[in-house]
Amino acid sequence: MFDLLGAALPSRLFLGTAQYPSPVILADAVKTSGASVVTVSLRREMAGGRGGEKFWSLVNSLGVRILPNTAGCHSVKEAVTTAKMAREVFGTSWIKLEVIGNHDTLQPDVFGLVEAARILCEDGFTVFPYTTDDLVVAERLLGAGCKVLMPWCAPIGSALGPVNIMALRSMRGHFPDVPLIVDAGLGRPSHAATVMELGFDAVLLNTAVAKAADPVGMARAFSKAVDAGREAFGSGLLEPRDVAVPSTPTFGRAVLS
Amino acid sequence: MKLIVNGEALDSVAATLAALLAELDYEGDWLATAVNSDLVHKAERVEFRLNDGDRIEILSPMQGG
């Protein structure tokens, strides 16, 4: 079990719920992968509509932890109000806090993020801030009351994977006791394995699974990669060397020349 | 009274937020409401009086990443 802020989670894989070909495939992907947390959002409901009810019923049937987001918010006010609305609807104080600062890269507005995080932490929320890999911003978020950090490894939906390994390694080393969840930019299971090998505590992804030709198969593949990466991290990875070192013993080698 | 509901302008006779939801056929525990960018709790909707020009957001659970 992965103990995350007092929650015993059976998996270190978190999945988004958007962009799947159908609700059935979404449900199959979550169940097959064993993902322990799914992200959800709030959007305008049509008059007389029941779309939200159907989706909420589906998510509840999955038996996983819910992490609402503030996706699409570009200001502190928007994000804070959305978080409060999400807490009322979803019945959880967990919130994936997004304050977007750039339309092209969907890069977080880290200044607004810290401000919103402080407001929400003081209001009793458990804030999961979607942030960059900047150490100073991370310090400010922790100072604002965050107990967990969610750095990107590449822009949302880009599938580029970890583009700055050094920054991620530095983050892990700088905050050894803070749960770190890589959020955004993962495109392949090997990307997930890589960040888990670095010692990250979990990964959150959406597009790479939802837009795969076979989302259920891809969800399973990511699940295996996350487990493999975590086990490798815990087992002590061999450091790279610049010279060859024979793996077969040289002692007792026959002389046949 | 002129209101903006989920970005659309409309005329309403509803005096309260709860009355507006009923008028527009919104119902369900899964709805969240905000007026002029501030959350209005479910329990407060019956008492919450609307004013001309208010901006109302009515949200529900949706897929998210």
Chai-1 contact restraints between the chains, C-beta under 6 A:
chainA,res_idxA,chainB,res_idxB,connection_type,confidence,min_distance_angstrom,max_distance_angstrom,comment,restraint_id
A,G16,B,G65,contact,1.0,0.0,6.0,A-B,restraint_1
A,T17,B,Q63,contact,1.0,0.0,6.0,A-B,restraint_2
A,A18,B,Q63,contact,1.0,0.0,6.0,A-B,restraint_3
A,A18,B,G64,contact,1.0,0.0,6.0,A-B,restraint_4
A,A18,B,G65,contact,1.0,0.0,6.0,A-B,restraint_5
A,T39,B,G64,contact,1.0,0.0,6.0,A-B,restraint_6
A,T39,B,G65,contact,1.0,0.0,6.0,A-B,restraint_7
A,V40,B,P61,contact,1.0,0.0,6.0,A-B,restraint_8
A,V40,B,G64,contact,1.0,0.0,6.0,A-B,restraint_9
A,S41,B,M62,contact,1.0,0.0,6.0,A-B,restraint_10
A,S41,B,G64,contact,1.0,0.0,6.0,A-B,restraint_11
A,L42,B,L59,contact,1.0,0.0,6.0,A-B,restraint_12
A,R43,B,M62,contact,1.0,0.0,6.0,A-B,restraint_13
A,R44,B,N6,contact,1.0,0.0,6.0,A-B,restraint_14
A,E45,B,I58,contact,1.0,0.0,6.0,A-B,restraint_15
A,E45,B,S60,contact,1.0,0.0,6.0,A-B,restraint_16
A,A47,B,L24,contact,1.0,0.0,6.0,A-B,restraint_17
A,A47,B,D25,contact,1.0,0.0,6.0,A-B,restraint_18
A,G48,B,D25,contact,1.0,0.0,6.0,A-B,restraint_19
A,G52,B,W30,contact,1.0,0.0,6.0,A-B,restraint_20
A,G52,B,S60,contact,1.0,0.0,6.0,A-B,restraint_21
A,G52,B,P61,contact,1.0,0.0,6.0,A-B,restraint_22
A,E53,B,G28,contact,1.0,0.0,6.0,A-B,restraint_23
A,E53,B,W30,contact,1.0,0.0,6.0,A-B,restraint_24
A,F55,B,P61,contact,1.0,0.0,6.0,A-B,restraint_25
A,W56,B,W30,contact,1.0,0.0,6.0,A-B,restraint_26
A,W56,B,P61,contact,1.0,0.0,6.0,A-B,restraint_27
A,N69,B,G64,contact,1.0,0.0,6.0,A-B,restraint_28
A,A71,B,G64,contact,1.0,0.0,6.0,A-B,restraint_29
A,K77,B,S37,contact,1.0,0.0,6.0,A-B,restraint_30
A,T81,B,A34,contact,1.0,0.0,6.0,A-B,restraint_31
A,T81,B,S37,contact,1.0,0.0,6.0,A-B,restraint_32
A,T81,B,L39,contact,1.0,0.0,6.0,A-B,restraint_33
A,K84,B,L39,contact,1.0,0.0,6.0,A-B,restraint_34
A,M85,B,A32,contact,1.0,0.0,6.0,A-B,restraint_35
A,M85,B,L39,contact,1.0,0.0,6.0,A-B,restraint_36
A,M85,B,L59,contact,1.0,0.0,6.0,A-B,restraint_37
A,E88,B,A32,contact,1.0,0.0,6.0,A-B,restraint_38
A,V89,B,W30,contact,1.0,0.0,6.0,A-B,restraint_39
A,V89,B,A32,contact,1.0,0.0,6.0,A-B,restraint_40
A,N206,B,G65,contact,1.0,0.0,6.0,A-B,restraint_41
